[in-house]
Amino acid sequence: MKLMISVRNEVEAAIAVAGGADIIDVKNPAEGSLGAQQPDVIKAIARSVPAAIPVSASIGDVPNLPGTVALAGLGAAMCGVRFVKVGLLGARTPEEAASLLEALSRAVRAPGGAVGLVACAYADATLVGSLDPLLLPEAAAPFVEGCLIDTAVKDGRSLFECLPDAAIALFIQRCHNRGLFSALAGSLRLEDFTRAMAHGADIVGVRTAACAGGQRTGPISRERVTLLKGGLTATPHTSPVSFHTPATPLREPAAPR
């Protein structure tokens, strides 16, 4: 299982890399769960991170506006990142999610095809009125390389407090059935990693647990990143998709199971 650390700037990215992060995720926590960062910041981070470490860029907890989101995705894809990550806050049905992701997928591949797409649904979907995360893998499969569950509302509740383990395990299984990698985030703590690994997650993403004082708005702490990395000591889980190869062509949806 790989450790993804969400960072705000180049300094935090360097600290996360030094602490052992496997993936650097660029975001702006002040603008939401998957808040988008400025293009110049994304470019600076992408240039500074070693080539062996993938960089993803969030484009926001987006409304159901495919054209607007596609334009944002195109901008992020031109910043030198490996992945563009989108939070489907405004999509409420699988059909809406698929329509938005189709437009976004075309946009991120336009600069040359080396950028993959990651779609995020929310564990607290009933609270914010967004897509049921268990419906995301099938809706997203033709357009993305991986799917993520995060929490939309940062009120201290973790992913595992918002969804039962059975639902999280089913989400991961549905991702793998369709050849997608699965990622879990949402106020995860070190003690949650064992559960994530037991369910077969490919990636765990954190910010708060990696920040000084455990505060989401605080700076990334190398010591905390190192501690989190040390928690991933179980037998590694192999992702069905490489994080270092160019994005694959569009897939047809897997047959229903």
Rosetta silent file (secondary structure, phi, psi, omega in degrees, C-alpha in Angstrom):
SEQUENCE: MKLMISVRNEVEAAIAVAGGADIIDVKNPAEGSLGAQQPDVIKAIARSVPAAIPVSASIGDVPNLPGTVALAGLGAAMCGVRFVKVGLLGARTPEEAASLLEALSRAVRAPGGAVGLVACAYADATLVGSLDPLLLPEAAAPFVEGCLIDTAVKDGRSLFECLPDAAIALFIQRCHNRGLFSALAGSLRLEDFTRAMAHGADIVGVRTAACAGGQRTGPISRERVTLLKGGLTATPHTSPVSFHTPATPLREPAAPR
SCORE:     score description
SCORE:     0.000 S_00000001
   1 L     0.000  138.501 -175.806    0.000    0.000    0.000 S_00000001
   2 E  -101.252  151.053 -178.706    1.326    3.441   -0.942 S_00000001
   3 E  -104.013  119.333  176.728    1.328    6.608    1.146 S_00000001
   4 E  -106.329  125.781  179.358   -0.001    9.786   -0.493 S_00000001
   5 E  -111.641  128.310  179.221    0.690   13.070    1.296 S_00000001
   6 E   -88.563  127.052 -175.634   -1.317   16.190    0.428 S_00000001
   7 E  -126.353  157.422 -179.244    0.820   19.327    0.303 S_00000001
   8 L   -99.283  -24.549 -172.135    0.201   23.043   -0.241 S_00000001
   9 L  -155.658 -179.980 -175.993    3.544   24.185   -1.617 S_00000001
  10 H   -65.221  -37.340 -179.962    7.051   23.261   -2.714 S_00000001
  11 H   -63.481  -47.032  178.853    8.459   23.358    0.821 S_00000001
  12 H   -63.828  -36.207  178.686    5.850   20.898    2.115 S_00000001
  13 H   -61.569  -43.586  179.851    6.444   18.664   -0.910 S_00000001
  14 H   -63.339  -39.542  178.797   10.164   18.453   -0.117 S_00000001
  15 H   -65.321  -43.821  179.958    9.413   17.579    3.514 S_00000001
  16 H   -62.661  -41.670  177.649    6.927   14.875    2.470 S_00000001
  17 H   -62.757  -44.328 -179.926    9.448   13.362    0.047 S_00000001
  18 H   -62.958  -30.747  179.793   12.141   13.370    2.731 S_00000001
  19 H   -80.857  -10.065  176.264    9.743   11.600    5.082 S_00000001
  20 L   108.704   15.597  179.087    9.109    8.794    2.605 S_00000001
  21 L   -60.648  141.117  177.673    5.892    9.729    0.793 S_00000001
  22 L   -88.545  -29.258 -178.051    5.164    7.544   -2.238 S_00000001
  23 E  -138.694  136.659  175.361    2.852   10.056   -3.952 S_00000001
  24 E  -105.351  124.221 -178.047    2.681   13.837   -3.643 S_00000001
  25 E  -112.724  120.065 -176.945   -0.819   15.286   -3.907 S_00000001
  26 E   -94.133  124.572  177.984   -1.092   19.030   -4.501 S_00000001
  27 L  -151.274  172.224  174.519   -4.118   20.771   -3.056 S_00000001
  28 L  -121.592   96.925 -176.363   -5.322   23.898   -1.291 S_00000001
  29 H   -57.986  -23.643 -179.629   -7.081   22.849    1.940 S_00000001
  30 H   -67.935  -17.484 -178.180   -8.534   26.355    2.310 S_00000001
  31 H  -106.495   13.983  175.039  -10.769   25.693   -0.715 S_00000001
  32 L   125.714 -178.312 -178.105  -12.230   22.381    0.409 S_00000001
  33 L   -56.080  -44.997  177.100  -11.536   18.689    0.731 S_00000001
  34 L  -117.491   41.913 -176.285   -9.982   18.580   -2.754 S_00000001
  35 L   -56.248  139.617 -176.973   -9.334   22.307   -3.041 S_00000001
  36 L   -83.045  141.641  177.241   -7.421   23.389   -6.142 S_00000001
  37 L   -97.537  164.542  179.645   -4.010   25.030   -5.900 S_00000001
  38 L   -67.327  144.597 -178.281   -2.639   27.796   -8.136 S_00000001
  39 H   -56.685  -39.702 -178.322   -1.060   26.618  -11.439 S_00000001
  40 H   -66.406  -31.684  176.934    2.345   28.148  -10.679 S_00000001
  41 H   -69.745  -43.724  178.883    2.469   26.285   -7.361 S_00000001
  42 H   -60.041  -45.764 -179.896    1.543   22.987   -9.037 S_00000001
  43 H   -61.217  -43.410 -179.349    4.227   23.489  -11.683 S_00000001
  44 H   -62.451  -41.729  178.889    6.874   24.308   -9.080 S_00000001
  45 H   -66.679  -44.979 -179.179    6.055   21.184   -7.085 S_00000001
  46 H   -59.963  -36.584  178.619    5.985   18.972  -10.182 S_00000001
  47 H   -71.677  -32.268 -171.998    9.439   20.264  -11.182 S_00000001
  48 H   -86.260  -25.043 -175.937   10.914   19.796   -7.711 S_00000001
  49 L   -79.110  136.841  177.857    9.690   16.281   -6.887 S_00000001
  50 L   -53.646  144.956 -174.229   11.924   13.382   -8.029 S_00000001
  51 L   -60.203  -26.889 -178.174   10.699   11.778  -11.244 S_00000001
  52 L   -73.675  -11.843 -177.956   10.160    8.425   -9.520 S_00000001
  53 L  -106.653  115.338 -179.915    7.483    9.938   -7.254 S_00000001
  54 L   -64.688  146.278  175.880    4.127   10.625   -8.965 S_00000001
  55 E  -117.903  131.126  174.464    2.497   14.015   -8.441 S_00000001
  56 E  -115.208  154.200  178.068   -1.274   14.514   -8.502 S_00000001
  57 E  -130.127  126.057  176.687   -3.168   17.791   -8.567 S_00000001
  58 E   -80.961  144.329  177.302   -6.685   18.280   -7.250 S_00000001
  59 E  -114.211   11.101  172.657   -9.035   20.537   -9.228 S_00000001
  60 E   116.341  167.555  169.489  -11.668   20.930   -6.555 S_00000001
  61 E   -88.853   92.358 -159.033  -14.899   19.587   -5.117 S_00000001
  62 L   -91.159  153.316  172.718  -16.582   20.403   -8.368 S_00000001
  63 L   -76.130  170.359  179.473  -20.169   21.205   -9.418 S_00000001
  64 L   -83.223   69.168 -179.413  -21.904   19.179  -12.110 S_00000001
  65 L  -130.611   86.599 -172.631  -20.679   21.442  -14.916 S_00000001
  66 H   -55.148  -40.722 -178.965  -18.736   19.266  -17.407 S_00000001
  67 H   -65.174  -46.522  179.193  -17.456   22.138  -19.545 S_00000001
  68 H   -61.650  -44.441 -177.991  -16.173   24.162  -16.607 S_00000001
  69 H   -68.335  -39.216  178.244  -14.567   21.116  -15.004 S_00000001
  70 H   -60.642  -40.400  179.549  -12.981   19.984  -18.289 S_00000001
  71 H   -64.939  -41.523  176.812  -11.354   23.391  -18.662 S_00000001
  72 H   -63.409  -40.968  179.291   -9.964   23.188  -15.121 S_00000001
  73 H   -63.838  -39.510  177.296   -8.702   19.680  -15.812 S_00000001
  74 H   -60.969  -44.217  178.451   -6.924   20.792  -18.964 S_00000001
  75 H   -60.016  -44.729 -179.934   -5.137   23.515  -17.023 S_00000001
  76 H   -65.277  -39.030 -178.111   -3.990   21.066  -14.339 S_00000001
  77 H   -64.618  -21.785 -179.032   -2.866   18.513  -16.931 S_00000001
  78 L   -90.989    8.414 -177.068   -0.516   21.102  -18.438 S_00000001
  79 L   -98.907    6.104  176.026    1.297   21.625  -15.118 S_00000001
  80 L    89.003   19.700 -177.950    3.522   18.553  -15.357 S_00000001
  81 L   -93.451  162.931  176.260    1.566   16.200  -13.079 S_00000001
  82 L   -86.682  -34.252 -178.018    0.956   12.461  -13.426 S_00000001
  83 E  -132.622  145.588  166.315   -2.652   12.571  -12.210 S_00000001
  84 E  -109.470  130.541 -174.955   -5.529   15.036  -12.113 S_00000001
  85 E  -116.227  132.772 -176.157   -7.898   14.370   -9.213 S_00000001
  86 E  -129.622  135.302  175.882  -11.512   15.544   -9.133 S_00000001
  87 E   -98.162  121.022 -173.772  -14.098   15.495   -6.352 S_00000001
  88 L   -86.852   67.044 -177.441  -17.594   14.807   -7.672 S_00000001
  89 L   -72.377  -38.006 -175.338  -19.478   16.999   -5.227 S_00000001
  90 L   -87.698  -17.673  179.290  -22.186   18.136   -7.653 S_00000001
  91 L   -77.781  127.762 -176.725  -22.801   14.826   -9.423 S_00000001
  92 L  -111.908  -15.517 -178.916  -25.690   12.983   -7.795 S_00000001
  93 L  -128.922  159.733  176.278  -26.270   10.047  -10.148 S_00000001
  94 H   -58.371  -35.159 -179.768  -23.982    7.624  -12.006 S_00000001
  95 H   -65.592  -42.449  177.762  -25.140    9.172  -15.280 S_00000001
  96 H   -65.062  -42.194  179.186  -24.123   12.667  -14.164 S_00000001
  97 H   -62.279  -44.723 -178.704  -20.779   11.387  -12.915 S_00000001
  98 H   -64.161  -41.309 -179.935  -20.059    9.539  -16.165 S_00000001
  99 H   -63.106  -44.144 -179.923  -20.956   12.559  -18.303 S_00000001
 100 H   -66.379  -44.062 -177.410  -18.681   14.852  -16.316 S_00000001
 101 H   -69.014  -31.661  176.249  -15.803   12.355  -16.247 S_00000001
 102 H   -62.383  -46.614  179.006  -16.053   11.711  -19.980 S_00000001
 103 H   -64.110  -42.095 -179.011  -15.597   15.420  -20.695 S_00000001
 104 H   -67.320  -39.768  179.679  -12.816   15.713  -18.156 S_00000001
 105 H   -61.190  -43.860  178.055  -11.026   12.618  -19.466 S_00000001
 106 H   -61.238  -39.032 -176.701  -10.886   14.013  -22.986 S_00000001
 107 H   -68.802  -45.420 -175.339   -9.502   17.277  -21.647 S_00000001
 108 H   -71.183  -23.572  178.583   -6.703   15.860  -19.478 S_00000001
 109 H   -85.638  -11.919 -176.818   -5.508   13.613  -22.287 S_00000001
 110 L   -59.847  -38.674 -178.058   -5.411   16.447  -24.804 S_00000001
 111 L   -67.696  -11.014  179.061   -1.887   17.666  -23.909 S_00000001
 112 L   154.943   -2.967  172.623   -0.368   14.313  -24.901 S_00000001
 113 L    87.652    3.915 -177.117   -1.999   11.373  -23.134 S_00000001
 114 L   -94.837    0.443 -177.017    0.438   10.978  -20.212 S_00000001
 115 L  -106.334  128.205  178.084   -1.921   12.294  -17.525 S_00000001
 116 E   -97.807  163.848 -177.476   -4.344    9.982  -15.749 S_00000001
 117 E  -115.336  138.522  175.480   -7.596   10.846  -14.026 S_00000001
 118 E  -123.911  127.055 -178.841   -8.673    9.976  -10.479 S_00000001
 119 E  -105.294  138.314 -178.065  -12.310   10.402   -9.455 S_00000001
 120 E  -119.405  131.709  167.597  -13.373   10.996   -5.864 S_00000001
 121 E  -114.937  171.875 -168.120  -16.709   10.361   -4.183 S_00000001
 122 E  -117.502  136.550  178.507  -17.465   11.126   -0.558 S_00000001
 123 L   -63.539  -29.797  178.680  -18.022    8.902    2.452 S_00000001
 124 L   -99.298   39.135 -176.642  -20.458   11.507    3.803 S_00000001
 125 H   -57.830  -37.037 -179.699  -22.386   11.665    0.511 S_00000001
 126 H   -65.841  -29.026 -179.866  -25.759   11.598    2.231 S_00000001
 127 H   -74.051  -37.447 -175.356  -24.776   14.701    4.213 S_00000001
 128 H  -104.174   -2.496  175.656  -23.705   16.747    1.167 S_00000001
 129 L    74.511   33.484 -179.142  -26.135   15.254   -1.381 S_00000001
 130 L  -110.320 -175.102 -174.371  -23.545   13.781   -3.741 S_00000001
 131 L   -61.393  137.069  171.679  -23.012   10.433   -5.486 S_00000001
 132 L   -59.347  122.521 -176.433  -23.056    7.227   -3.446 S_00000001
 133 H   -60.441  -25.979  179.666  -19.365    6.189   -3.426 S_00000001
 134 H   -70.001  -16.482  178.067  -20.274    2.554   -4.074 S_00000001
 135 H   -91.694   -7.846 -175.283  -21.656    3.611   -7.466 S_00000001
 136 H   -67.070  -47.174 -174.361  -18.483    5.426   -8.489 S_00000001
 137 H   -55.720  -43.979 -179.215  -16.289    2.575   -9.810 S_00000001
 138 H   -68.103  -42.177 -179.199  -18.765    1.439  -12.469 S_00000001
 139 H   -66.610  -34.629 -173.588  -19.633    4.984  -13.555 S_00000001
 140 H   -89.810  -19.043 -168.063  -15.982    6.051  -13.681 S_00000001
 141 L   -50.640  -40.413 -178.377  -14.342    2.925  -15.120 S_00000001
 142 L   -70.230  -10.944 -166.378  -14.189    3.973  -18.797 S_00000001
 143 L  -122.803  -12.850 -171.089  -12.508    7.271  -17.960 S_00000001
 144 L  -126.024  166.878  172.683  -10.189    6.958  -14.958 S_00000001
 145 L   -98.225  -23.155 -179.087   -7.196    5.049  -13.652 S_00000001
 146 E  -158.927  163.861  178.741   -8.346    5.017  -10.067 S_00000001
 147 E  -127.094  149.147 -176.351  -11.098    5.978   -7.625 S_00000001
 148 E  -129.252  142.708  164.768  -10.898    7.599   -4.224 S_00000001
 149 E  -110.490  129.883  175.781  -13.200    7.913   -1.238 S_00000001
 150 E  -131.420 -177.488  172.201  -12.646   11.017    0.902 S_00000001
 151 L  -110.375  135.808 -179.209  -14.804   13.021    3.299 S_00000001
 152 L   -77.552  -40.941 -177.621  -16.370   16.263    2.079 S_00000001
 153 L   -98.939  120.201 -179.446  -16.888   17.800    5.524 S_00000001
 154 L   -93.004   80.674 -177.849  -13.743   18.078    7.624 S_00000001
 155 L  -112.953   15.633  179.763  -15.328   17.908   11.057 S_00000001
 156 L    97.463  -17.944  178.107  -12.899   15.463   12.632 S_00000001
 157 L   -76.599  136.547 -179.924  -14.782   12.323   11.620 S_00000001
 158 L   -88.345  168.298  175.658  -12.665    9.830    9.739 S_00000001
 159 H   -50.367  -45.235 -175.700  -13.604    7.781    6.699 S_00000001
 160 H   -73.211  -11.927  173.050  -14.165    4.742    8.914 S_00000001
 161 H   -90.249  -15.167 -179.843  -16.584    6.717   11.079 S_00000001
 162 H   -97.258  -26.864 -178.756  -18.625    7.709    8.020 S_00000001
 163 L  -132.890  143.256  175.872  -18.814    4.343    6.258 S_00000001
 164 L   -71.267  156.149 -179.458  -18.879    0.773    7.595 S_00000001
 165 H   -56.773  -36.920 -178.229  -15.956   -1.505    6.822 S_00000001
 166 H   -62.224  -38.485  179.320  -18.139   -3.687    4.601 S_00000001
 167 H   -69.543  -40.385  178.440  -18.940   -0.745    2.333 S_00000001
 168 H   -64.300  -43.270  178.188  -15.286    0.300    2.095 S_00000001
 169 H   -62.455  -38.557  179.460  -14.244   -3.253    1.253 S_00000001
 170 H   -67.605  -39.856  175.957  -16.938   -3.428   -1.435 S_00000001
 171 H   -57.525  -48.153 -179.854  -15.758   -0.147   -2.954 S_00000001
 172 H   -62.171  -43.710  179.223  -12.205   -1.497   -3.190 S_00000001
 173 H   -61.341  -42.428 -179.625  -13.410   -4.772   -4.684 S_00000001
 174 H   -66.156  -35.366  174.467  -15.482   -2.932   -7.302 S_00000001
 175 H   -62.463  -50.794 -176.639  -12.452   -0.834   -8.247 S_00000001
 176 H   -65.504  -34.385  177.381  -10.237   -3.888   -8.646 S_00000001
 177 H   -61.118  -24.597 -177.711  -12.912   -5.765  -10.602 S_00000001
 178 L  -107.160   13.826  176.455  -12.712   -2.981  -13.180 S_00000001
 179 L    74.170   22.623 -178.787   -8.918   -2.727  -13.273 S_00000001
 180 L  -105.946  148.958  170.432   -8.778    0.496  -11.248 S_00000001
 181 E   -82.054  155.319 -177.017   -6.609    1.304   -8.276 S_00000001
 182 E  -117.289  138.358 -179.890   -8.398    2.214   -5.056 S_00000001
 183 E  -130.697  143.417  178.866   -7.501    5.036   -2.687 S_00000001
 184 E  -123.024  136.620  176.276   -8.824    5.910    0.762 S_00000001
 185 L  -149.412  178.580  178.098   -8.631    9.290    2.495 S_00000001
 186 L   116.586   76.541  178.057  -10.628   11.321    4.973 S_00000001
 187 L    52.589   38.123  178.721   -8.989   12.225    8.304 S_00000001
 188 L   -70.872  143.675  176.136   -7.222    8.874    8.394 S_00000001
 189 L  -113.876  166.887 -179.046   -4.965    8.160   11.337 S_00000001
 190 H   -53.715  -39.588 -177.793   -2.032    5.778   11.673 S_00000001
 191 H   -68.908  -14.289  177.810   -4.255    3.259   13.437 S_00000001
 192 H   -82.301  -15.343 -173.994   -6.575    3.202   10.392 S_00000001
 193 H   -63.734  -37.538 -179.779   -3.844    1.925    8.076 S_00000001
 194 H   -60.627  -41.563  178.536   -4.165   -1.677    9.238 S_00000001
 195 H   -66.535  -41.672  178.896   -7.860   -1.690    8.317 S_00000001
 196 H   -61.275  -43.994  178.693   -7.161   -0.091    4.954 S_00000001
 197 H   -64.843  -40.014 -179.175   -4.518   -2.703    4.164 S_00000001
 198 H   -61.927  -31.777  179.027   -6.783   -5.525    5.307 S_00000001
 199 L   -83.528   -7.806  177.331   -9.411   -4.394    2.793 S_00000001
 200 L    89.856   19.525  178.931   -6.824   -4.305   -0.016 S_00000001
 201 L   -62.256  145.341  179.149   -6.582   -0.549   -0.589 S_00000001
 202 L   -88.630  -29.604 -176.047   -3.789    0.507   -2.947 S_00000001
 203 E  -140.456  140.684  164.998   -3.279    4.012   -1.541 S_00000001
 204 E  -116.569  133.315 -179.140   -3.967    5.835    1.717 S_00000001
 205 E  -114.331  133.729 -179.303   -4.018    9.618    1.504 S_00000001
 206 E  -139.698  154.475  163.629   -3.491   11.930    4.457 S_00000001
 207 L  -131.196  -59.241 -174.443   -2.870   15.537    5.326 S_00000001
 208 H   -52.182  -46.430 -177.833   -4.028   16.182    8.891 S_00000001
 209 H   -66.779  -17.310  179.940   -2.124   13.203   10.303 S_00000001
 210 H   -97.591   -1.572 -176.383    1.030   14.427    8.552 S_00000001
 211 E   -94.563  149.400  176.105    0.802   18.002    9.853 S_00000001
 212 H   -57.440  130.623  179.642    2.519   19.432   12.908 S_00000001
 213 H    74.325    5.863 -178.833    0.176   19.244   15.870 S_00000001
 214 H    64.736   27.677  179.891   -2.286   17.150   13.863 S_00000001
 215 L  -106.673  125.412 -175.379   -3.825   20.345   12.463 S_00000001
 216 L   -58.043  -30.431 -178.645   -4.920   20.282    8.804 S_00000001
 217 L   -88.949   -3.213  179.614   -3.869   23.898    8.339 S_00000001
 218 L   -81.500  173.592  179.392   -0.452   23.361    9.915 S_00000001
 219 L   -76.290  153.946  175.626    2.780   22.596    8.052 S_00000001
 220 E   -66.048  137.812 -179.567    3.753   19.091    6.994 S_00000001
 221 L  -108.608  124.502  177.801    6.035   17.406    9.534 S_00000001
 222 H   -59.923  -41.177 -178.986    8.822   15.112    8.312 S_00000001
 223 H   -61.223  -41.233 -179.997    8.688   13.162   11.565 S_00000001
 224 H   -68.799  -39.533  177.718    4.967   12.531   11.174 S_00000001
 225 H   -62.403  -43.571  178.697    5.351   11.464    7.540 S_00000001
 226 H   -61.027  -40.332  178.430    8.131    9.069    8.546 S_00000001
 227 H   -64.206  -43.650  179.328    5.930    7.648   11.300 S_00000001
 228 H   -64.496  -42.604  177.974    3.044    7.153    8.873 S_00000001
 229 H   -60.819  -37.897  178.696    5.330    5.516    6.322 S_00000001
 230 H   -65.177  -21.957  178.378    6.574    3.199    9.040 S_00000001
 231 L   -74.281  -13.240  179.479    2.993    2.080    9.606 S_00000001
 232 L   -94.481   63.425 -173.788    2.928    0.523    6.159 S_00000001
 233 L  -104.721   -3.093  178.968    4.976   -2.470    7.210 S_00000001
 234 L   -73.780  173.026  177.498    2.628   -5.264    6.194 S_00000001
 235 L   -55.481  125.085 -175.821    3.120   -7.236    3.013 S_00000001
 236 L   -62.697  144.006  177.206    2.791   -4.667    0.220 S_00000001
 237 L   -97.140  129.171 -177.065   -0.340   -4.768   -1.908 S_00000001
 238 L   -86.160  123.776  178.676    0.292   -4.563   -5.647 S_00000001
 239 L   -71.399  145.351  176.326   -1.809   -2.015   -7.489 S_00000001
 240 L   -72.469   -9.726 -179.069   -3.498   -3.153  -10.721 S_00000001
 241 L  -129.683  132.807  176.743   -2.259    0.049  -12.386 S_00000001
 242 L   -71.406  141.895  178.298    1.303    1.393  -12.459 S_00000001
 243 L   -88.698   -3.266 -173.036    1.705    4.918  -11.097 S_00000001
 244 L  -114.014   -8.008 -178.866    4.697    5.617  -13.339 S_00000001
 245 L   -94.809  158.643  177.138    3.500    4.672  -16.808 S_00000001
 246 L   -58.681  156.634 -179.748    1.511    6.913  -19.180 S_00000001
 247 L   -59.157  143.020 -179.975   -2.264    6.882  -18.858 S_00000001
 248 L   -81.288  161.118  177.050   -3.965    3.960  -20.534 S_00000001
 249 L   -62.862  165.463  177.962   -6.531    4.366  -23.325 S_00000001
 250 L   -57.959  138.754  179.644  -10.177    4.708  -22.466 S_00000001
 251 L  -103.186  151.976  167.909  -11.658    1.461  -21.170 S_00000001
 252 L   -80.738  148.037  179.433  -15.039   -0.026  -21.752 S_00000001
 253 L   -60.271  142.419  174.824  -16.965   -0.613  -18.521 S_00000001
 254 L   -66.768  153.404  178.102  -16.527   -4.049  -16.998 S_00000001
 255 L   -63.032  142.631  179.224  -19.516   -6.343  -17.165 S_00000001
 256 L   -56.020  146.073  179.561  -21.796   -6.046  -14.122 S_00000001
 257 L  -107.062    0.000    0.000  -21.017   -8.492  -11.337 S_00000001
